[in-house]
Amino acid sequence: MPVKIRLQRHGKKNKPFYWVVAADARSKRDGKFLEKIGTYNPNTNPATIELDLDSATKWLHNGAQPTDTAKAILSYKGALLKHHLEIGVNKGAITQEQADAKLAAWLEEKSSKVDAKKSGLSKADADAKAKALAAEKEVNQKRKEAAKQAELEAAQAAEPVAEVAEESVEAPVAEQTSEETEA
């Protein structure tokens, strides 16, 4: 029976979530599987991958062929490196302690790179929020200045109207007084 290590889709529409499984190559994509090896969530940044290295290497030793995406995931998590090192131990090229030390050093380096990427993303997110806040404050300041300017213009426009009204009120009074003097 040919075995593949592949992804099995779960999750909602437009929100995929995958299981990494060892399955018969002839079974459906989301059908029967032999063993669940891990999970892959591409919705987070960086993508969240949980993988059982021992189970993955066991299936690789038994001849399971990973699909392209599964191979990338196995490589990212170090399962292919562990498989390669175990082959070297079986052939006598290196000792088990040396293989474990190489794998631990590689995993440590990989985790530091992932942590650096996460901190870079959080810093970029914080910078974007700070820029958005500064732009919003600037827009609010301009809006306040425009409102003050509009109030001043309204006040200036109201003053001549008041003066014109006072003049028009005074003019009829002057006419009445002139009529009274003639009479």
Backbone torsions as a table, in degrees:
resi	resn	phi	psi	omega
1	MET	NA	118.4	178.4
2	PRO	-73.8	128.2	-177.7
3	VAL	-109.2	136.9	176.5
4	LYS	-118.6	144.4	167.7
5	ILE	-99.2	117.3	-173.7
6	ARG	-146.1	176.8	179.7
7	LEU	-96.7	141.5	176.0
8	GLN	-118.6	120.7	-172.0
9	ARG	-78.1	135.9	172.7
10	HIS	-136.7	-178.6	177.7
11	GLY	95.4	179.2	-177.8
12	LYS	-86.9	175.4	174.9
13	LYS	-63.2	135.4	-178.8
14	ASN	63.9	8.3	175.7
15	LYS	-134.9	69.8	-175.0
16	PRO	-71.9	150.0	175.6
17	PHE	-144.0	131.2	-172.6
18	TYR	-119.1	146.6	167.5
19	TRP	-101.6	139.0	172.2
20	VAL	-92.8	116.8	-174.1
21	VAL	-128.7	156.4	168.5
22	ALA	-100.3	120.1	-174.6
23	ALA	-138.7	158.4	173.3
24	ASP	-64.3	137.0	-176.8
25	ALA	-63.4	-24.0	-177.0
26	ARG	-87.5	-9.3	-179.3
27	SER	-79.2	162.6	-179.1
28	LYS	-67.2	162.7	-178.7
29	ARG	-56.4	-48.4	-178.7
30	ASP	-103.8	21.1	-176.5
31	GLY	-90.3	-148.1	-177.7
32	LYS	-61.1	146.5	173.8
33	PHE	-139.1	160.7	-178.0
34	LEU	-86.1	-42.4	-179.4
35	GLU	-156.0	140.2	174.4
36	LYS	-87.3	121.6	-176.1
37	ILE	-96.3	-31.7	-178.3
38	GLY	-177.6	-167.5	179.9
39	THR	-133.0	158.3	178.7
40	TYR	-142.7	121.9	179.2
41	ASN	-119.4	102.6	-178.7
42	PRO	-80.9	-1.6	-176.8
43	ASN	-77.3	-18.7	179.9
44	THR	-93.5	163.2	178.8
45	ASN	-125.4	112.9	-5.9
46	PRO	-70.8	162.2	-176.7
47	ALA	-58.2	141.8	-179.6
48	THR	-92.5	125.1	179.8
49	ILE	-129.3	125.0	173.3
50	GLU	-118.5	127.4	-173.8
51	LEU	-142.9	136.3	173.8
52	ASP	-87.3	103.3	-175.2
53	LEU	-62.7	-40.9	-177.7
54	ASP	-63.6	-43.6	-180.0
55	SER	-66.1	-40.1	179.8
56	ALA	-64.8	-44.3	179.5
57	THR	-68.1	-32.8	176.4
58	LYS	-60.2	-45.8	179.9
59	TRP	-68.3	-36.6	176.8
60	LEU	-64.5	-39.6	176.7
61	HIS	-64.2	-32.5	-179.3
62	ASN	-81.2	-2.3	174.5
63	GLY	101.6	10.7	178.7
64	ALA	-67.3	136.2	-179.6
65	GLN	-102.2	120.5	177.6
66	PRO	-77.1	146.7	172.2
67	THR	-72.1	173.7	-176.4
68	ASP	-59.5	-49.0	-178.5
69	THR	-66.8	-42.2	178.8
70	ALA	-64.3	-36.2	178.4
71	LYS	-64.3	-40.7	177.8
72	ALA	-63.5	-40.5	179.5
73	ILE	-67.0	-44.8	179.1
74	LEU	-62.6	-38.4	177.9
75	SER	-67.2	-41.4	-178.9
76	TYR	-62.6	-37.8	-178.3
77	LYS	-89.8	-7.5	174.8
78	GLY	94.5	9.0	-179.4
79	ALA	-68.9	-38.3	179.1
80	LEU	-68.6	-36.3	176.6
81	LEU	-65.4	-43.3	179.2
82	LYS	-63.0	-41.7	177.6
83	HIS	-60.9	-44.1	179.5
84	HIS	-62.9	-43.9	-179.7
85	LEU	-66.6	-37.4	179.3
86	GLU	-67.1	-34.6	175.2
87	ILE	-63.5	-41.4	177.1
88	GLY	-63.2	-38.1	177.5
89	VAL	-66.5	-43.5	179.9
90	ASN	-62.7	-34.3	179.5
91	LYS	-81.3	-14.4	179.4
92	GLY	90.2	11.3	-179.5
93	ALA	-71.5	-37.4	178.7
94	ILE	-137.0	164.6	177.3
95	THR	-88.9	165.3	179.6
96	GLN	-63.0	-37.3	179.9
97	GLU	-64.6	-41.6	178.1
98	GLN	-64.8	-41.0	179.1
99	ALA	-64.2	-43.0	179.1
100	ASP	-64.6	-39.0	179.5
101	ALA	-65.8	-43.0	178.5
102	LYS	-63.1	-43.5	179.6
103	LEU	-64.4	-43.0	180.0
104	ALA	-63.5	-41.8	179.2
105	ALA	-64.3	-42.3	179.3
106	TRP	-64.7	-43.7	179.2
107	LEU	-63.9	-38.1	178.4
108	GLU	-64.8	-44.5	178.2
109	GLU	-62.4	-42.4	-179.6
110	LYS	-64.4	-42.9	-179.7
111	SER	-66.1	-34.3	177.7
112	SER	-67.5	-37.1	177.0
113	LYS	-65.3	-41.5	-180.0
114	VAL	-66.1	-41.5	178.1
115	ASP	-64.0	-38.5	177.9
116	ALA	-63.9	-40.4	178.9
117	LYS	-65.7	-41.9	179.1
118	LYS	-62.9	-43.4	179.9
119	SER	-67.3	-36.5	176.8
120	GLY	-64.2	-40.5	178.4
121	LEU	-66.7	-41.1	179.7
122	SER	-68.2	-35.4	177.3
123	LYS	-67.1	-42.3	178.6
124	ALA	-63.4	-38.7	178.1
125	ASP	-64.7	-42.9	178.5
126	ALA	-64.8	-40.3	177.6
127	ASP	-62.8	-41.6	179.7
128	ALA	-64.2	-40.6	178.5
129	LYS	-65.1	-40.5	179.3
130	ALA	-64.4	-41.8	177.8
131	LYS	-64.1	-41.2	179.7
132	ALA	-64.8	-39.9	178.8
133	LEU	-65.5	-42.6	178.9
134	ALA	-63.7	-42.1	178.5
135	ALA	-64.4	-38.9	179.6
136	GLU	-66.9	-40.6	177.6
137	LYS	-63.1	-40.6	178.9
138	GLU	-63.2	-42.7	179.1
139	VAL	-64.5	-42.4	179.0
140	ASN	-63.7	-39.7	178.7
141	GLN	-63.4	-44.1	178.0
142	LYS	-62.6	-39.7	179.5
143	ARG	-63.9	-40.6	177.9
144	LYS	-65.1	-42.9	178.9
145	GLU	-63.6	-39.3	178.4
146	ALA	-65.8	-38.2	178.7
147	ALA	-66.3	-42.6	178.0
148	LYS	-63.5	-42.3	178.5
149	GLN	-61.6	-41.3	179.0
150	ALA	-65.5	-38.7	177.6
151	GLU	-64.2	-43.2	179.3
152	LEU	-63.3	-42.9	178.6
153	GLU	-64.6	-37.9	179.0
154	ALA	-67.6	-39.3	178.7
155	ALA	-67.1	-40.8	179.1
156	GLN	-67.9	-36.8	178.2
157	ALA	-69.9	-32.1	-179.8
158	ALA	-74.2	-33.8	-179.1
159	GLU	-63.2	-48.4	178.1
160	PRO	-63.5	-35.1	177.8
161	VAL	-63.8	-40.3	178.6
162	ALA	-66.6	-40.9	178.7
163	GLU	-65.6	-41.9	178.1
164	VAL	-63.2	-40.3	179.2
165	ALA	-65.4	-40.8	178.8
166	GLU	-65.0	-41.0	178.8
167	GLU	-64.4	-41.2	-179.9
168	SER	-69.0	-32.1	176.4
169	VAL	-70.5	-40.0	-179.9
170	GLU	-69.7	-35.3	-177.8
171	ALA	-62.0	-48.2	178.4
172	PRO	-63.6	-34.0	178.4
173	VAL	-64.8	-39.8	178.8
174	ALA	-66.2	-39.0	178.4
175	GLU	-65.4	-39.8	-180.0
176	GLN	-64.8	-40.4	-179.5
177	THR	-67.3	-35.1	178.4
178	SER	-70.5	-35.5	177.4
179	GLU	-67.9	-38.1	179.8
180	GLU	-66.8	-35.6	-179.8
181	THR	-72.2	-32.6	177.4
182	GLU	-70.9	-34.6	-177.2
183	ALA	-76.6	NA	NA
